[in-house]
Amino acid sequence: MNLSELCSKLDAYFNIAAYAETDWHDLIPEAARGALQRFLQDGFTTTWNGLMLNNVPPDDDIDRVYLAVFPSQDVLDTIIAREVERGAPGTLIFTHHPLSYSESKAVFKPIPTAQLEELQSHHISLYSCHAPLDCHPETSTTSALAAALELEEGTQFGQYYAGKAGIHGKVTPTTFQDFAKRLAEVCELPYLRYDQCHHNGQSVHHVAIVAGGGGDIDFINEASAFGADTYITGHWWLFGDSEFGQQHREKMQAFVPTLKLNLLGASHYSSEMVVMRDQMVDWFREQNLEAMLMRQEDPWQ
């Protein structure tokens, strides 16, 4: 398929133009901004969504798409190696985030210059779709997780840029322990970290979900206000020495004791991997493209 045509379809489907996430710029170290700017597609930083790296092949056609939650170094190295093996005919990476993320450190990192050069030389383009993929009414990080957890009567909540990032609904009443086990299975985790589990003594029936980094106090308060008994996200307790992580922990230390609902966190990556696995692979296959999900070896890296 023609790369330009595919990107136009993605832009329209996810309404990219409505989402301006310029705060990504502030997450990039100043020393890395100049190098990164050399590779970014013209106009990308207007919204920080859409075609980010335009490394178009000579004929502008691609036959394969790789799907990733984060453009981490390990994931990109694997993609580059696979494309070198098949002669680098041209491909697209569809990623949820424009930067990689370390959950253990609560730090975002840009793609290193050496990898940007490798991607360019092997005709590997990259399309980033963050808030638009969080908020789409049919294809989203949260709707995919809600479907996998068999939520019924799903309703969106949680205003986020031009849409809503959360969904709440009902599940068959179950215990906190059984539901936590189900969440781990859906997210392909061997277990949930104990520090992401807060059992407040309630059985699980009315569930609110915001995939990824949904540990936002406003979102949780909204879920509590409409009667949810359990709140699900990627992570609600942050780690690491970053200023962002420390500030968030201070807020949560005061906030969590006031809650009446259960909290469960999978991992940022795993909670958003579900949309790639369950929805986006099929979306690209409907465009007659080979689609491959790139899993992270460490879901909490």
Secondary structure, 3 states (H helix, E strand, C coil): CEHHHHHHHHHHHCCHHHCCCHHHHHHCCHHHHHHHHCCCCCCHHHHCCEEEECCCCCCCECCEEEEECCCCHHHHHHHHHHHHHCCCCCEEEEECCCCEEECCCCEEECCCHHHHHHHHHCCEEEEECCHHHHHCCCCCHHHHHHHHCCCEEEEEEEEECCEEEEEEEEEEEECHHHHHHHHHHHCCCCCCCHHHEECCCCCEEEEEEECCCCCCHHHHHHHHHCCCCEEEECCCCCCCCCHHHHHHHHHHHHHHHHCCCEEEECCHHHHHHHHHHHHHHHHHHCCCCEEEECCCCCCCC
